[in-house]
Structures are given as C-alpha cells and as structure tokens.
Amino acid sequence: MFLLVHLLLPLIGLSLLCFGTMSQVAVAQVETAHVSVRTADGGTLSAELMAIDGQLVELKTDQTDQTDQKSQFINFDSIESITFDNQRSTQNASAGTFQCQLADGSLINGASISISGSEVQIELAAGGRIELAKSSLRYLLLFNSTTNPKTRQQWNEFLTTFSSTSDAIIASKNESLQAIEGVVGDVTEAGFQFAMGERAVTVRAEKLTGVCFYRADREFPEPVCEIRLVNGSGIAVQQAVYVEEVLNCVTCTGDQISLPIDQVTQLNFAAGRTIYLSDLVPTTNAWLPLVASPANLDALVKLNSAIADQAFSGQPLTLRNTPADGLGLAVTTQTYAKGFAIAGGGRLAFNLNGQFKRLTALVGFDPETEGLEGNVRLEFRVDDKKVINEVLQNREVTRPLPVDIDVEGVQRLVIRVDYHDRRSVGDRIHIVEARVSR
C-alpha cells in the first residue's frame, strides 16, 4: 500500500546526506597487470596483460625454454575468465554505502553518489569514479544504521512485486517497506530532491531504505564480459578496451566508463555461458536446529535459512583473504556480489536438469565470526553422490577455499552445512561466486 503524502513529512530534514564527501579520488598506480587466465577448455596460465581490443586479448607469458617473453593472442570465445593479481587493492576494499542496480541488472556498490540533471557520478570507496546516464539507473539500496537481514529480505521481496509508472522513494514504517510515488530529481550532499505534483522536498538518505526509478522495458545487447570490481560490483559490458592501466568500456546500458585496473578483480567472459546459483530458485532452502523441536522453531527457521547475495548481517558477502605469505598482521576481507550465506544446519538444493558441465565457487567462514570456534562439515552432493565432504574450522580457514565440481549430466545438486562439534557458535559459511557453466 502506498503512503499518503503526510508520511513524507518525517523524511524531510536539513542535515547532510551521509554518503561521504564528493571529491575526486586519486587513483593508485600499478606497475604491471599480472593476471591468471582460465580458458574455456579448463586450462590456466599466468601472464602479463598487454592489451584488450575488439575480440582479442594480448598476453605476455613466461617461456621456460626461451630467454624472451612471447606475446599470445586469445579470442574472447576461448576465455572463461581473467583474474587480476591486485591483492593490495582487495585488502582494504569496501562495499560502500549503497548498492545501485542498472537497468540491465548490473550491480555497482558505491561510496557516494550525485545526480545532476541527466548525469550520475558514483564514487567508489577504494578510489575511482563511474559516470552514467540517469536513465541507466533502476534502483538504489541504501546501507545505513537500519539495514539488517530483515530489511534486505523485505527489499528483495519488494522489488519482485513493485510496479509503478513513476519514480518512488522507499521507507520502512511499522516494520514494512512502503513507497511514495513521485519524481526523483537531483541528488546532492543535502539529500534526494523529490517532487509530488507541484510540491518539491529534499529527503535525507538516512530516512530511506531505497529509491526506485521508473524504467520502461527495453532490450539490451548481450555482454562480451562482466567486470567484477574489488568492492563486489559486477558490470556487464558490450565493449572493453584495455590500455595503459585503464579499462575503457561501453556498458550494456550504453554508458562509456573508464575503470582503473587496480579496481578490477576479474573479467568474466563466460557471463552468457554461466549462471549464478543465487540466480536460480532453490527447490529446498531448509534449516535444522541443533536442539530438536525448540518452541520457537518457525522463527528460527526463518532467521537461519540461507540468504542469497548478502550476509546474515544484511551487508554484502565477504570472505577473509589473508595473504598467503602469512606476513599480513591485520585480517583482510574481500567483498563479493553473488553467493549464499548458510548457517550450520542449512540445506540448499537445486535442479540442474543435466544442463551444465561445471560448478565453481569459493567457500569460507563469515568474517564476522572471526574469533569464534566455528566448526562445520561442508557437503556437496550431485545426484546423491558426495563429491565434497570436508570438515572446516574457522580458525584454520583464512583464505577462500576453491570448489570445482564436474556436474555434466547431473540432475540435482545439494549443499549441506552440518554442525560438527555439537555447537552452533560461529557456524556461518559464505559460498560466493557459485556458478554453473554449460
């Protein structure tokens, strides 16, 4: 139900928009772009990225039998992914203060945003700026003090049912999300300009859960790849050119953007050939308590069932990523846009219907459980056959653990996180970048 105009009054205020200071961020320089390339046939190679242009990637690889390095040209169709060795950027990457979905489904996590007329500027927390047309925006989800797992779940449910012929600002009232329709104008440090008929007001960000922009349905070109950033953003692009440490792209929404290469973690060329598990509808999403039949079982099941594309805290998914040399003193984390948060006792099942060949993912404990004695048994089953059956201990899993499973011909996939030490404290797992490829 839409709110009446009087509901808008508590949202209006004079304090500044808490998105961070709008200023040009200096871009860190990297000496060379060292990458790991995974080819479509499953092979891997380490190289220095020299150029991307048209449909070709130029790489320079070390040859053990030659004194000189040799350039190699690979067509996009022969590449599954290019992963960048930019550990320095990922150590301090932050998801930011809001998440923006573009009209084509791309997700951008930003530290601050400004809208002036038809132009949008998004500042990234770790440096760099993305400029877009306002017509490319679909929604903004704001991360603030009221963001929690319940509001994130409400937001996801709201988006599946919300339909409007105008913009809308979304606020939480009486533990439910409600929309006020109107026209969203400029966004400044003071807040969101919002008009209803002849009346215009400025709404502070901390009063809102999100903002929806009206967009008529339209077709978008197929992406040549998806660009993943250190802050968990995933942007679909139809053109990509790499030169002099900058990735110049044309998004599927038609925007021209330039990304410092030290902000990029991966180019996923299999975007059209792969599907994220979190984009599939699970046939089972269940949770079993450690103690049988507690009085408040229904509430606990709702609280502890697996969540897609966010942590149980309501924030983006993260994993600890301590440097392999062990010299890092601080716990580092990396943010991911896609995946699941699963608590001990959790069960997920998917029908694959024999349509895919490979399942890949990264697994680790929720970094928010750092210091707790998490101890689980992680199990992956394909057609009732256990292919992974491992005990994971929180204190020992300091880096993402890779999952790579042959699922050719598989009809059903089951993921289980079982209690292993008869305790549930710290038993929260993140399974990120989980996707199946054809």
DRENKOLDO-821229 format. One record per residue (C-alpha): residue in one letter; x, y, z. Coordinates in steps of 0.25 Angstrom, whole numbers, plus 2048, in hexadecimal, padded with zeros to 3 digits. Each point is the difference from the previous one (the first is absolute). Example, Ala and Ser with C-alpha at 12.3 -4.5 7.8 and 13.67 -1.06 7.14 Angstrom:
A8317EE81FS80680E7FE
This chain:
M800800800F80580E7FCL80180A80BL7F980D800V80780D7FFH80180380EL8097F4802L80B8087F9L80180A80AP8097F980AL8097FD7F5I80380E7FDG80C807807L80C809800S80B7F7803L80A7FC7F6L8007F37F8C8087F6806F8077FA7F4G80E806802T80780C7FAM7FE8017F1S80E8027FBQ8097FB7F5V8087F4806A80E7FE7FCV8037F37F8A80A7F7805Q80B7FC7F6V8037F27FDE80D7FC7F9T7FB7F47F7A7F37F97FFH8037F1804V7F57F77FDS7FB7F2801V7F97FB7F4R7F67F5800T7FD7FB7F2A7F27FA7FBD8067F2800G80480180FG80F8037FET80780B808L80C8097FDS80780C807A80480C7F8E80180F7FFL7F48067F9M8058097F5A7F38047F9I7F17FD7FDD7FA8057F4G7F57FC7F7Q7FE7F1802L80F7FD804V80880080DE80F8017FFL8087F980BK80F7FF802T8047F3807D80D7FB805Q8067F57F8T8097F6807D8087FD7F3Q80280E7FBT80780C806D7F680A7FAQ7F1801804K7F67FC7F5S7F38077FDQ7F47F87FEF7F28047FAI7F47F9805N7F28027FBF7F580480AD7F87F37FDS80C7F8804I80180680EE7F77FE80CS80680A80AI80C809802T80380280FF80980C804D80B7FE80BN7FD80D807Q8017FB80FR80480E804S7F28067FCT7F77F5805Q80680080EN7F980E803A7F57FF7F7S7F2805805A7F37FD7FAG7FC80F803T7F3806805F7F67FC7F5Q7FD7F67F5C7FC8047F2Q7F97F77F6L8008057F2A7F57FD7F6D8077F47FAG8027FA80ES80F804803L80380380EI80980B805N80480280FG80480F802A80580980BS7F880C7FBI7F78057F5S7FC80D7FAI7F58027F5S80080D7F8G7F58007F5S8027F47F8E80E7FD805V8057F780BQ80D7FF807I8037F4809E80D801809L8067F2804A8057FE80EA80E7FB7FCG80280B7F5G7FA8037F2R7F48067FBI7F57FA7F7E7F780A7F7L7F37FC7FBA7F38057FAK7F580180AS7F77F87F6S8097F4803L7FC7FF80FR7F67F7805Y80180080FL80980580BL8007F780DL80680980CF8097FA80AN7FD80780ES7FE7FD80ET7F37FA7FDT8057F67F6N7FF7F2806P7FC7F27FAK7F2802802T80080D7F8R8087FA7F5Q7F67F47FFQ7F580A800W8078087F5N8027F47F7E7F17FC802F7FC80E7FDL8078017F3T7FA7F37FBT7F2807802F80280F7FES7FA8057F3S7FE80F7FDT80080A7F5S80880A808D80C801809A7FF7FD80EI80780280EI7FF7F4809A80080180FS7FE7F680CK7F3802808N7FA7F780AE80B7F57FCS7FB8007F2L8058077F3Q7F780B7FAA8018087F4I7FD80F7FDE7FF8027F1G80580D7F9V80C8057F8V80E7FE806G80980C7FBD80E804804V8087F980BT80A809808E80680080DA7F3805806G7F87F57FBF7F77FB7F6Q7F780A7F9F7F27FA7FEA7F48067FAM7F17FD801G7F88087F7E80380F803R8077FD80DA80F7FD801V8087FC80CT80E7FB804V8007F2807R80C7FC808A8067F37FDE8007FA80EK7F18017FFL7FF7F77F4T8027F17FDG8018027F1V7FC8087F4C7F97FA7F3F8018067F3Y7F57FE7F5R8067F97F4A7F87FB7F4D8047F27FCR80A7FF7F5E80A7F77FAF80F800803P80B7FA7F8E8077F3804P80C803809V80E7FC7FBC8047FF80EE7FD80480FI80A809807R8017FD80FL80680B809V8077FE80DN7F4806808G7F77F57FAS7F98077F5G7FD7F97F3I7FE8087F3A7FC7FA7F3V8078067F4Q7FF7FF7F1Q80D8057FCA80E800808V80D8067FDY80C800809V80B8097FEE80A80780AE7FA7FA80DV7F28057FCL7F57F77FCN7F78097F6C7F27F97FFV7F28027FAT7F67FA809C7F47F97FBT7F880C804G8088087F6D80880880AQ80F8027FEI8087FE80DS80F7FF803L8057F880BP80E800807I8057F27FED8047FF80FQ7F1800803V7FD7F47F7T8017F2806Q7FA7F87F4L7FB8007F2N7F67F57FEF7FE7FD7F1A7F77F4804A7F5809804G7F77FC7F5R8047F1802T7FF80080FI7F580180BY80280480EL7FA7F680AS7FA80C807D7F88047F4L7F97F2800V7F47FD808P8047F580AT7F77F4801T8047FF80FN80480B80AA7FF7FA80DW80780180EL8007F680BP80380480FL80B7FA808V7F67FE80BA7F37F87FBS7F3807800P80280D807A7F4808804N80380B7F6L8047F77F5D7F88087F5A80780D803L80E7F9801V7FE7FA7F2K7FD80D7FAL80B807807N80B7F57FCS7FC7FB7F3A80A8037F5I80080E7FAA8048037F1D80980B7FDQ80280680EA8067FC80DF7F77FE80CS80380E805G7F98057F4Q80E8057FAP8077FB7F3L8067F2801T80F800804L80B7F6802R80D801808N80C8017F6T80C800809P80D8017F7A8067F27FDD80E804805G7F980280EL80780D802G7F3808801L7FD80480EA7F28057FEV7F57F77FCT7FC8047F1T7F37FE7F9Q7FB8007F2T7F28037FCY7F77F87F6A7F38047F9K7FB7F17FEG7FE7F4809F7FA7FB80DA80180180FI7FD7F3806A7FF7FD80FG8037F3807G7F57F67FDG7FD8077F3R7FB7F87F3L8008057F2A7FB7F87F4F7FF8047F1N7FB7F97F4L80B8007F5N7F97F77F6G80C7FC7FAQ80280D7F9F80E804806K80E7FA800R80880780BL7FD80680ET80A80A806A80080880CL80880680CV7FD7FC80EG80480680EF7FA80480DD7F980D802P80B80A805E7F680580AT8027F3807E80F802802G8057FB80DL7F47F7802E8027F1800G7F87FD7F4N8017F17FCV7F87FA7F4R7FF7F57F7L7FE8057F1E7FA7F77F7F7FD8017F1R7F87F47F9V7FD7FE7F2D7F47F67FDD8027FB80EK80F7FE7FEK80980780AV80B8087F9I80480980BN8007FB80FE809809808V80180580EL80380F801Q80580780CN7FF80F801R80E803805E8067F87F5V7F98057F4T80780E7FER7FF8007F1P7F47FD7F6L8007F17FDP7FD7FC7F1V7F57F77FCD8017FA7F2I7F67F47FDD7FD7F97F3V7F08007FFE7FF7FC7F2G7F37F87FFV7FC80380FQ7F1802803R80180480EL80A808809V7FF80080FI809809809R8007FD80FV80780780CD7FF7F780CY80480280EH80D7F8803D80380380FR7F2800805R80080F802S7FB80B7F6V80880C805G8088067F3D7F97F67F7R7FE8097F4I8057FD7F3H8018097F3I8007F97F3V80380B7F6E8018017F1A7F97F37FFR7FC7FD7F1V7FD7F57F6S8068017F2R7FA7F97F4
